Amino acid sequence: MSAITTHILDTSHGRPAANVAVTLELQSDQGWQVLGQGTTDAAGRLKDLLPDDFAFAAGVYRLTFETGAYFAARNIESFYPQVVISFIVRDAAQHYHVPLLLSPFGYSTYRGS
């Protein structure tokens, strides 16, 4: 499991959001660098965003969730084509879990465990 993980719950249906494309990036002096990409599993989880050889370090990271495509695939009108969550890693020895609670017209997030 990578040092950064996520999961998505579709609160409008009361179940995990499967098959959502997610991109993880790191901010650098040259802009945002893509570190990993993946798709949530049937449980709405994505556990392997960082490559095994990545030297996890403090910095500003960003997760981009392709929420518009998720809802469009279900023929559900939605407001946000993407949800972008930027967060700070201060201690690279810790695990960072960033859940997303999602509905077609709103979302929330928090630092999970």
Order of alpha helices (4+ residues) and beta strands (2+ residues): beta-beta-beta-beta-beta-beta-alpha-beta-beta-beta
